[in-house]
């Protein structure tokens, strides 16, 4: 179950934060983003391409920018400082969903062991709702970009997101006890070498660090297209509903998100 109370709290905090900046007269931008997500979970094999490309989902989001280079209250540029001309504050609410399966040598059709059957029968979904803030750095002048001094503006960003996760887990494996077929609470339905309790579909919340690299392309005075490649690392290993204790489980869950966006200048 999504933790809406906490998400509402952080959403209100963001609105307050943005309002405080608005009082200073900075201008605003709003946009939408979408694109494929590679969810790097405990399913499959680490650093295995069939796993990485097989466990690919979709993400969508709404983004809001505070533009420090331009003042909305006077329709004029702000004081020409390095920070105002090279940084923007990005706020975001986004959602992603990825179907998760096991890929790689351990589920190869040539393997007929019970353990291979258990892995093949195990599937799930990672579903995450994010809210957070990133600081974007543009090495080229934001003012020059806005005035068509150049059409492409690269950027990098770093920030923190609060994530409410709600995974799904299921299995079609039939162990000798017919009452346990498809039961996600029965460890005997899952990979035999995992410790009991390695599978848990309970929802929860966590923080994550977000970093991205991308570029904007100016299509008009008040609109940009954006291409953005994101890396997001969660401070929790239960985001996918699986946290086995094998030596190969060295990291928490994380994802790569390649998104495209459309951004409109409000002021």
SEBATOR-303540 format. One record per residue (C-alpha): x, y negated, z. Coordinates in steps of 0.5 Angstrom, whole numbers. Layout:
REM SEBATOR-303540
<site u="X" v="Y" w="Z"/>
...
REM end
This chain:
REM SEBATOR-303540
<site u="0" v="0" w="0"/>
<site u="3" v="-7" w="-2"/>
<site u="5" v="-11" w="4"/>
<site u="0" v="-17" w="2"/>
<site u="1" v="-21" w="8"/>
<site u="8" v="-21" w="8"/>
<site u="8" v="-23" w="0"/>
<site u="3" v="-28" w="2"/>
<site u="7" v="-31" w="7"/>
<site u="13" v="-32" w="2"/>
<site u="9" v="-34" w="-3"/>
<site u="7" v="-40" w="1"/>
<site u="14" v="-41" w="3"/>
<site u="16" v="-42" w="-4"/>
<site u="10" v="-47" w="-5"/>
<site u="12" v="-51" w="1"/>
<site u="19" v="-51" w="-2"/>
<site u="17" v="-53" w="-9"/>
<site u="13" v="-58" w="-6"/>
<site u="19" v="-61" w="-2"/>
<site u="23" v="-62" w="-9"/>
<site u="17" v="-65" w="-12"/>
<site u="17" v="-70" w="-7"/>
<site u="24" v="-72" w="-10"/>
<site u="21" v="-73" w="-17"/>
<site u="24" v="-67" w="-20"/>
<site u="21" v="-65" w="-27"/>
<site u="18" v="-58" w="-27"/>
<site u="18" v="-52" w="-33"/>
<site u="13" v="-46" w="-33"/>
<site u="14" v="-39" w="-37"/>
<site u="13" v="-32" w="-38"/>
<site u="17" v="-26" w="-38"/>
<site u="17" v="-19" w="-41"/>
<site u="21" v="-13" w="-43"/>
<site u="24" v="-6" w="-42"/>
<site u="27" v="-4" w="-35"/>
<site u="32" v="1" w="-33"/>
<site u="30" v="4" w="-26"/>
<site u="37" v="7" w="-23"/>
<site u="34" v="12" w="-18"/>
<site u="35" v="18" w="-15"/>
<site u="32" v="22" w="-20"/>
<site u="37" v="25" w="-26"/>
<site u="44" v="24" w="-26"/>
<site u="48" v="18" w="-24"/>
<site u="51" v="15" w="-30"/>
<site u="48" v="20" w="-35"/>
<site u="45" v="16" w="-41"/>
<site u="39" v="21" w="-42"/>
<site u="37" v="19" w="-35"/>
<site u="38" v="12" w="-36"/>
<site u="34" v="11" w="-42"/>
<site u="29" v="16" w="-40"/>
<site u="27" v="13" w="-34"/>
<site u="25" v="6" w="-37"/>
<site u="19" v="2" w="-36"/>
<site u="16" v="-5" w="-37"/>
<site u="17" v="-11" w="-33"/>
<site u="12" v="-18" w="-33"/>
<site u="13" v="-24" w="-29"/>
<site u="11" v="-31" w="-29"/>
<site u="17" v="-36" w="-27"/>
<site u="18" v="-43" w="-25"/>
<site u="23" v="-48" w="-26"/>
<site u="25" v="-54" w="-22"/>
<site u="29" v="-59" w="-27"/>
<site u="34" v="-63" w="-23"/>
<site u="36" v="-67" w="-29"/>
<site u="30" v="-71" w="-31"/>
<site u="25" v="-74" w="-26"/>
<site u="17" v="-73" w="-27"/>
<site u="15" v="-80" w="-23"/>
<site u="19" v="-84" w="-28"/>
<site u="20" v="-80" w="-35"/>
<site u="27" v="-82" w="-34"/>
<site u="34" v="-78" w="-33"/>
<site u="36" v="-77" w="-26"/>
<site u="43" v="-79" w="-23"/>
<site u="48" v="-76" w="-28"/>
<site u="52" v="-71" w="-23"/>
<site u="55" v="-65" w="-25"/>
<site u="50" v="-61" w="-20"/>
<site u="44" v="-64" w="-24"/>
<site u="46" v="-63" w="-31"/>
<site u="48" v="-56" w="-30"/>
<site u="44" v="-53" w="-25"/>
<site u="36" v="-51" w="-25"/>
<site u="32" v="-47" w="-19"/>
<site u="28" v="-41" w="-22"/>
<site u="22" v="-39" w="-18"/>
<site u="19" v="-32" w="-20"/>
<site u="13" v="-27" w="-19"/>
<site u="14" v="-21" w="-23"/>
<site u="12" v="-14" w="-23"/>
<site u="15" v="-7" w="-26"/>
<site u="13" v="0" w="-27"/>
<site u="17" v="6" w="-29"/>
<site u="16" v="13" w="-30"/>
<site u="21" v="17" w="-27"/>
<site u="23" v="24" w="-29"/>
<site u="29" v="29" w="-28"/>
<site u="34" v="29" w="-34"/>
<site u="41" v="32" w="-35"/>
<site u="44" v="39" w="-35"/>
<site u="41" v="41" w="-28"/>
<site u="34" v="41" w="-32"/>
<site u="37" v="44" w="-39"/>
<site u="32" v="49" w="-42"/>
<site u="37" v="54" w="-41"/>
<site u="37" v="54" w="-34"/>
<site u="32" v="58" w="-31"/>
<site u="33" v="58" w="-23"/>
<site u="28" v="56" w="-18"/>
<site u="32" v="50" w="-17"/>
<site u="31" v="48" w="-24"/>
<site u="24" v="49" w="-24"/>
<site u="23" v="45" w="-18"/>
<site u="27" v="39" w="-21"/>
<site u="23" v="40" w="-28"/>
<site u="16" v="39" w="-24"/>
<site u="18" v="33" w="-20"/>
<site u="16" v="27" w="-23"/>
<site u="14" v="20" w="-20"/>
<site u="13" v="12" w="-21"/>
<site u="17" v="6" w="-19"/>
<site u="12" v="0" w="-18"/>
<site u="15" v="-6" w="-15"/>
<site u="12" v="-13" w="-14"/>
<site u="17" v="-19" w="-13"/>
<site u="17" v="-26" w="-11"/>
<site u="24" v="-30" w="-10"/>
<site u="29" v="-35" w="-12"/>
<site u="35" v="-36" w="-17"/>
<site u="40" v="-41" w="-18"/>
<site u="41" v="-42" w="-25"/>
<site u="48" v="-45" w="-28"/>
<site u="49" v="-48" w="-35"/>
<site u="56" v="-49" w="-37"/>
<site u="54" v="-54" w="-42"/>
<site u="50" v="-60" w="-41"/>
<site u="42" v="-59" w="-39"/>
<site u="41" v="-66" w="-42"/>
<site u="45" v="-65" w="-48"/>
<site u="41" v="-59" w="-49"/>
<site u="34" v="-62" w="-48"/>
<site u="36" v="-68" w="-53"/>
<site u="38" v="-62" w="-58"/>
<site u="45" v="-63" w="-58"/>
<site u="45" v="-56" w="-59"/>
<site u="40" v="-51" w="-60"/>
<site u="43" v="-45" w="-55"/>
<site u="44" v="-46" w="-48"/>
<site u="48" v="-40" w="-44"/>
<site u="47" v="-39" w="-37"/>
<site u="48" v="-34" w="-31"/>
<site u="44" v="-34" w="-24"/>
<site u="44" v="-31" w="-17"/>
<site u="39" v="-31" w="-12"/>
<site u="35" v="-27" w="-7"/>
<site u="28" v="-23" w="-8"/>
<site u="23" v="-20" w="-3"/>
<site u="20" v="-14" w="-6"/>
<site u="14" v="-10" w="-4"/>
<site u="15" v="-3" w="-7"/>
<site u="9" v="3" w="-8"/>
<site u="12" v="9" w="-11"/>
<site u="8" v="15" w="-13"/>
<site u="11" v="22" w="-13"/>
<site u="8" v="29" w="-15"/>
<site u="10" v="36" w="-17"/>
<site u="7" v="42" w="-21"/>
<site u="12" v="47" w="-18"/>
<site u="8" v="53" w="-15"/>
<site u="12" v="56" w="-9"/>
<site u="9" v="62" w="-6"/>
<site u="4" v="59" w="-1"/>
<site u="-2" v="57" w="-6"/>
<site u="-4" v="52" w="-1"/>
<site u="2" v="48" w="-2"/>
<site u="2" v="47" w="-10"/>
<site u="3" v="40" w="-12"/>
<site u="3" v="38" w="-4"/>
<site u="8" v="32" w="-4"/>
<site u="8" v="33" w="4"/>
<site u="11" v="40" w="3"/>
<site u="19" v="40" w="2"/>
<site u="19" v="47" w="-1"/>
<site u="16" v="44" w="-7"/>
<site u="22" v="40" w="-8"/>
<site u="29" v="41" w="-10"/>
<site u="32" v="47" w="-5"/>
<site u="38" v="43" w="-3"/>
<site u="35" v="37" w="-1"/>
<site u="34" v="36" w="6"/>
<site u="27" v="36" w="9"/>
<site u="24" v="29" w="9"/>
<site u="28" v="27" w="2"/>
<site u="21" v="25" w="-1"/>
<site u="17" v="20" w="1"/>
<site u="12" v="16" w="-3"/>
<site u="10" v="11" w="3"/>
<site u="10" v="4" w="1"/>
<site u="14" v="-1" w="4"/>
<site u="18" v="-8" w="3"/>
<site u="25" v="-10" w="2"/>
<site u="30" v="-15" w="0"/>
<site u="34" v="-15" w="-6"/>
<site u="40" v="-19" w="-9"/>
<site u="39" v="-21" w="-17"/>
<site u="44" v="-23" w="-22"/>
<site u="43" v="-25" w="-29"/>
<site u="46" v="-27" w="-35"/>
<site u="42" v="-30" w="-41"/>
<site u="41" v="-36" w="-46"/>
<site u="36" v="-41" w="-48"/>
<site u="34" v="-43" w="-55"/>
<site u="30" v="-49" w="-56"/>
<site u="24" v="-49" w="-61"/>
<site u="21" v="-56" w="-59"/>
<site u="22" v="-62" w="-55"/>
<site u="18" v="-58" w="-50"/>
<site u="19" v="-51" w="-51"/>
<site u="25" v="-46" w="-50"/>
<site u="25" v="-38" w="-52"/>
<site u="30" v="-34" w="-47"/>
<site u="33" v="-28" w="-47"/>
<site u="36" v="-25" w="-40"/>
<site u="39" v="-19" w="-38"/>
<site u="38" v="-18" w="-30"/>
<site u="41" v="-13" w="-25"/>
<site u="37" v="-12" w="-19"/>
<site u="40" v="-9" w="-13"/>
<site u="35" v="-7" w="-7"/>
<site u="37" v="-6" w="0"/>
<site u="33" v="0" w="1"/>
<site u="34" v="7" w="-2"/>
<site u="26" v="9" w="-2"/>
<site u="24" v="4" w="-7"/>
<site u="23" v="10" w="-12"/>
<site u="20" v="15" w="-6"/>
<site u="26" v="19" w="-6"/>
<site u="32" v="19" w="-2"/>
<site u="36" v="26" w="-2"/>
<site u="43" v="26" w="2"/>
<site u="47" v="30" w="-3"/>
<site u="54" v="27" w="-4"/>
<site u="52" v="24" w="-11"/>
<site u="47" v="19" w="-8"/>
<site u="52" v="14" w="-7"/>
<site u="48" v="8" w="-8"/>
<site u="41" v="5" w="-6"/>
<site u="36" v="4" w="-12"/>
<site u="37" v="-1" w="-17"/>
<site u="35" v="-3" w="-24"/>
<site u="37" v="-7" w="-31"/>
<site u="32" v="-11" w="-34"/>
<site u="32" v="-14" w="-41"/>
<site u="27" v="-19" w="-42"/>
<site u="25" v="-25" w="-47"/>
<site u="21" v="-31" w="-44"/>
<site u="17" v="-37" w="-47"/>
<site u="18" v="-43" w="-42"/>
<site u="14" v="-50" w="-43"/>
<site u="16" v="-56" w="-40"/>
<site u="11" v="-59" w="-36"/>
<site u="14" v="-66" w="-35"/>
REM end
